[in-house]
Amino acid sequence: DFFGDVRVRQAIAQCIDRWAIVDEVTYGRSIVPDTYLPPMHPLYPTDDLTYWDYEPAAARALLEEVGWLDEDEDGIREARGVEGITRGTPFEATFLLPLSDRDALPQQVAPIIKTNLADCGIRVDIEPLQEWVFEADGPEGPFFGRQFDLAGTTRVFSVVPACENYISSE
């Protein structure tokens, strides 16, 4: 479980230059979301939000604190005392994304995230799936069944948020 430690998830957030993604993919015509709701939404949580800025040096320090080190200097971190992970296991993750004729954003974002995470010592393999496979119902489906390391998708925001996607057993 590479992502079981909250510090690893924090490091991932700090490794990804989300403003660069917004600038490159949307030509600066979007925002960096801190929740699944946009800041202008009436249900946006204004209190108790933690913002994770792009800070790869801080991210690398967090990964080392957890026990993800690159002692062989090959550019990929390996587990050295990470709870529940065999010593020497490289930090490699698969990034799933849907292939869609109507939405190319995940395909544009994935290589940027792959490069950002490589700068932090995490190897990412991008695995595109047909949209119907990617979004198959859980628990068997990879996305809604939470059968992935990392996943990229886009969602349309409306006045009534699609809470059922986030609070159900799926």
Secondary structure by P-SEA (a helix, b strand, c coil): cccccaaaaaaaaaacaaaaaaaacccccccccccccccccccccccbbbbbcccaaaaaaaaaaacccccccccbbbbcccccccccccbbbbbbbbbcccccccccaaaaaaaaaaaacbbbbbbbccccccccccccccccccccccccbbbbbccccccccccccc
